[in-house]
Amino acid sequence: MGIKRCKLSRKVPNRLLEFFVLEVTARSAADVLGLQVNTAALFYHKVRELIVEQAAAQEELLGGEVEVDESYCGGVRKGKRGRGALGKVPVFGLLKRGGKVYVVPIPDAKAATLMPIIRKKIQPDSIVYTDTFSSYSALDVSEFHHSRINHSKPFADKQNHINGIENFWNQAKRVLRKYNGIPRQNFFLFLKECEFRFNHGSPKDQLKTLRLWAIL
């Protein structure tokens, strides 16, 4: 593990990690530190690759009460919004209440796509909260306890909501907007960055974790 083939002096990577955690763009970080933009961008890229490696190594099943929801990120073209929005990447998220979130890009939001992810990531007999999207109907005859949320009603019924995963999407999209366009081939890395930020709390905790992983 660790950040490989980093030829920068010890002080510079630590400063770059601080800027990364504070959501400072690579361009701005390079300007402050007197680096080439490509140098800072490559370091940021390696940090995101490290996040993905660690996320894969530390994967765990979600259980208890789990909220699931699909969303759509990116895209610059105006037009249809919501499900199937033009130019956007479909993504799927699962959030254990009081715990961690897991997110992954998906080719589509069909039941045949979503159910294998749910079965891989959620323990049987867990309570799974969803909205009324038709793809989630498969959960009604599954090994999970399915609870639907009707967004047409003005208030959530006690525990019957998906506010947690919707809050994550709001945070993730705020972070992604900062980058002003992400190459599709790198989108997974940026998405996992959002997952990391949510799962590791405060910037102080994020920096401590990244320094440990990076072995700087």
CORNORHU-V358334 format. One record per residue. N is the residue number from 1. RES is the residue in one small letter. SS is DSSP state (A for helix, B for strand, O for the rest). PHI is phi in whole degrees, -180 to 180 (999 if undefined). Layout:
{{N/RES/SS/PHI} {N/RES/SS/PHI}}
//
This chain:
{{1/m/O/999} {2/g/O/86} {3/i/O/-85} {4/k/O/-90} {5/r/O/53} {6/c/O/-98} {7/k/O/-98} {8/l/O/-78} {9/s/O/-64} {10/r/A/-58} {11/k/A/-64} {12/v/A/-67} {13/p/A/-59} {14/n/A/-64} {15/r/A/-67} {16/l/A/-65} {17/l/A/-62} {18/e/A/-62} {19/f/A/-64} {20/f/A/-60} {21/v/A/-62} {22/l/O/-84} {23/e/O/65} {24/v/O/-80} {25/t/O/-65} {26/a/A/-60} {27/r/A/-62} {28/s/A/-69} {29/a/A/-63} {30/a/A/-63} {31/d/A/-63} {32/v/A/-66} {33/l/A/-90} {34/g/O/71} {35/l/O/-107} {36/q/O/-68} {37/v/A/-58} {38/n/A/-63} {39/t/A/-66} {40/a/A/-67} {41/a/A/-64} {42/l/A/-65} {43/f/A/-64} {44/y/A/-59} {45/h/A/-61} {46/k/A/-67} {47/v/A/-64} {48/r/A/-65} {49/e/A/-63} {50/l/A/-65} {51/i/A/-60} {52/v/A/-64} {53/e/A/-60} {54/q/A/-70} {55/a/A/-62} {56/a/A/-67} {57/a/A/-71} {58/q/O/-110} {59/e/O/-58} {60/e/O/-144} {61/l/O/-73} {62/l/B/-95} {63/g/O/-145} {64/g/O/85} {65/e/B/-108} {66/v/B/-129} {67/e/B/-99} {68/v/B/-127} {69/d/B/-166} {70/e/B/-104} {71/s/B/-147} {72/y/B/-137} {73/c/B/-121} {74/g/O/78} {75/g/O/85} {76/v/O/-123} {77/r/O/-83} {78/k/O/-79} {79/g/O/143} {80/k/O/-57} {81/r/O/-111} {82/g/O/80} {83/r/O/-62} {84/g/O/80} {85/a/O/-60} {86/l/O/-62} {87/g/O/72} {88/k/O/-106} {89/v/B/-98} {90/p/B/-73} {91/v/B/-135} {92/f/B/-127} {93/g/B/-130} {94/l/B/-129} {95/l/B/-126} {96/k/B/-80} {97/r/O/-59} {98/g/O/78} {99/g/O/-135} {100/k/O/-99} {101/v/B/-110} {102/y/B/-130} {103/v/B/-132} {104/v/B/-155} {105/p/B/-68} {106/i/O/-133} {107/p/O/-72} {108/d/O/-163} {109/a/O/-109} {110/k/O/-77} {111/a/A/-58} {112/a/A/-64} {113/t/A/-89} {114/l/A/-77} {115/m/A/-63} {116/p/A/-61} {117/i/A/-68} {118/i/A/-60} {119/r/A/-68} {120/k/A/-74} {121/k/A/-105} {122/i/B/-117} {123/q/O/-68} {124/p/O/-56} {125/d/O/74} {126/s/O/-72} {127/i/B/-89} {128/v/B/-111} {129/y/B/-100} {130/t/B/-140} {131/d/O/-88} {132/t/O/-93} {133/f/O/-56} {134/s/A/-60} {135/s/A/-61} {136/y/A/-83} {137/s/A/-61} {138/a/A/-61} {139/l/A/-70} {140/d/A/-66} {141/v/A/-123} {142/s/O/-130} {143/e/O/-83} {144/f/O/-111} {145/h/B/-94} {146/h/B/-101} {147/s/B/-128} {148/r/B/-95} {149/i/O/-113} {150/n/O/-98} {151/h/O/-69} {152/s/O/-74} {153/k/O/-85} {154/p/O/-69} {155/f/O/-132} {156/a/O/-73} {157/d/B/-91} {158/k/O/50} {159/q/O/-85} {160/n/B/-87} {161/h/O/-156} {162/i/O/-127} {163/n/A/-62} {164/g/A/-64} {165/i/A/-70} {166/e/A/-67} {167/n/A/-64} {168/f/A/-61} {169/w/A/-58} {170/n/A/-61} {171/q/A/-65} {172/a/A/-62} {173/k/A/-67} {174/r/A/-65} {175/v/A/-66} {176/l/A/-64} {177/r/A/-63} {178/k/O/-62} {179/y/O/-87} {180/n/O/52} {181/g/O/103} {182/i/O/-123} {183/p/O/-55} {184/r/A/-56} {185/q/A/-68} {186/n/A/-105} {187/f/A/-59} {188/f/A/-57} {189/l/A/-63} {190/f/A/-69} {191/l/A/-65} {192/k/A/-69} {193/e/A/-61} {194/c/A/-63} {195/e/A/-60} {196/f/A/-60} {197/r/A/-61} {198/f/A/-67} {199/n/A/-77} {200/h/O/-115} {201/g/O/62} {202/s/O/-75} {203/p/A/-54} {204/k/A/-62} {205/d/A/-69} {206/q/A/-62} {207/l/A/-66} {208/k/A/-60} {209/t/A/-66} {210/l/A/-65} {211/r/A/-64} {212/l/A/-66} {213/w/A/-67} {214/a/A/-77} {215/i/O/55} {216/l/O/-96}}
//
